[in-house]
Amino acid sequence: MMLQENQMSSEDSLIALRMESVVKTFGTVRAVDGVDIQIKDRERVALLGENGAGKSTTIRIISGLMKPDSGMVRIYGHRPSSIEAKRYIGYLPEDASPYLNLSVRENLEYIGTIRRTENLQDRIEFFLDMLGLREMEKQKPLTLSRGNRQKLCLALSIIHQPRFAIMDEPLNYLDIPTQEKVFEYFEKMNATFLVSTHILSIARRLTSKVIILSSGKKVWEGQITELEELTEGTKTIESIVSELMKHVS
Ligand SMILES: Nc1ncnc2c1ncn2[C@@H]1O[C@H](COP(=O)(O)OP(=O)(O)OP(=O)(O)O)[C@@H](O)[C@H]1O
């Protein structure tokens, strides 16, 4: 049976991300060098790698912000740049910025409306309270502290209850009490997660699986419990991950 672009086969509904042989070069740099990634629906995956390993480029390609030179990417069976894929995705870039000419509340209202958010007003009130932004709701983003701006960007990326949250360093700049609230909220979200981070404690709390990139290649993939076993009770998980990052095939 032929499926229309806006329909999903039962197999597609079980696979959030299918990425095959993806290559992206910048001049002579192979930022992403033949990467295959498959993420199941509701799976929570951390993307790890040294500076320049290709994490942000990979995430930008998956989110539909950047086209690969070659290879195939599908989000629940759809091309990342399609309207269908965009409905699934909640993307928080590393250098996220809200609309600078809109207030905190106006940003939430605008993005929430564009993303066709159900119960938008309730969602706005919820995030203003949860993230401690209520006192600042009339302020423009440039008058906020870096951390409060990050809180707003985080809320904007998940206001529409995305089925697939793709996040580059989501807890950057957040104070510890807010980090705890965000951890709790993410735990309750019924969503697939792909999170790029340098902080292993964040990967361990937010995800159950790890993919390690090095020089644009996938060099390791496995459960966090497997990483913990590799420590043999003597090494730190950070030292194990550092070793794995050096293994370029
Ligand atoms: N727009 C661009 N133009 C040229 N080179 C780029 C561009 N974006 C990324 N690169 C290069 O591609 C490689 C991968 O960069 P990327 O930002 O994906 O790495 P990363 O793993 O996210 O690094 P970090 O942990 O430092 O954020 C690097 O060598 C980087 O210099």
The ligand as a MOL file (V3000), in Angstrom:
LIG
                    3D

  0  0  0     0  0            999 V3000
M  V30 BEGIN CTAB
M  V30 COUNTS 31 33 0 0 0
M  V30 BEGIN ATOM
M  V30 1 N 29.2530 26.4210 9.7520 0
M  V30 2 C 30.4440 25.8290 9.7700 0
M  V30 3 N 31.4240 26.2050 8.9120 0
M  V30 4 C 32.6280 25.5990 8.9110 0
M  V30 5 N 32.9760 24.6020 9.7450 0
M  V30 6 C 32.0400 24.1890 10.6370 0
M  V30 7 C 30.7360 24.7820 10.6950 0
M  V30 8 N 30.0330 24.1600 11.6760 0
M  V30 9 C 30.8520 23.2320 12.2080 0
M  V30 10 N 32.0600 23.2560 11.5860 0
M  V30 11 C 33.1800 22.3630 11.8720 0
M  V30 12 O 32.6680 21.0420 11.8920 0
M  V30 13 C 33.2720 20.2950 12.9460 0
M  V30 14 C 32.2000 19.7700 13.8900 0
M  V30 15 O 31.6290 20.8830 14.5770 0
M  V30 16 P 30.3940 20.7270 15.5900 0
M  V30 17 O 30.0000 22.1070 15.9930 0
M  V30 18 O 29.3830 19.8550 14.9790 0
M  V30 19 O 31.0900 19.9590 16.7980 0
M  V30 20 P 30.5520 19.6840 18.2950 0
M  V30 21 O 30.7990 18.2420 18.5640 0
M  V30 22 O 29.1660 20.1740 18.4360 0
M  V30 23 O 31.5650 20.5670 19.1230 0
M  V30 24 P 31.4060 21.3150 20.5520 0
M  V30 25 O 31.3850 20.2450 21.6070 0
M  V30 26 O 32.6550 22.1340 20.6120 0
M  V30 27 O 30.1540 22.1500 20.5070 0
M  V30 28 C 34.2900 21.2210 13.6090 0
M  V30 29 O 35.5530 20.9770 13.0140 0
M  V30 30 C 33.7850 22.6050 13.2460 0
M  V30 31 O 34.8470 23.5340 13.1830 0
M  V30 END ATOM
M  V30 BEGIN BOND
M  V30 1 1 1 2
M  V30 2 1 2 3
M  V30 3 2 2 7
M  V30 4 2 3 4
M  V30 5 1 4 5
M  V30 6 2 5 6
M  V30 7 1 6 7
M  V30 8 1 6 10
M  V30 9 1 7 8
M  V30 10 2 8 9
M  V30 11 1 9 10
M  V30 12 1 10 11
M  V30 13 1 11 12
M  V30 14 1 11 30
M  V30 15 1 12 13
M  V30 16 1 13 14
M  V30 17 1 13 28
M  V30 18 1 14 15
M  V30 19 1 15 16
M  V30 20 2 16 17
M  V30 21 1 16 18
M  V30 22 1 16 19
M  V30 23 1 19 20
M  V30 24 2 20 21
M  V30 25 1 20 22
M  V30 26 1 20 23
M  V30 27 1 23 24
M  V30 28 2 24 25
M  V30 29 1 24 26
M  V30 30 1 24 27
M  V30 31 1 28 29
M  V30 32 1 28 30
M  V30 33 1 30 31
M  V30 END BOND
M  V30 END CTAB
M  END
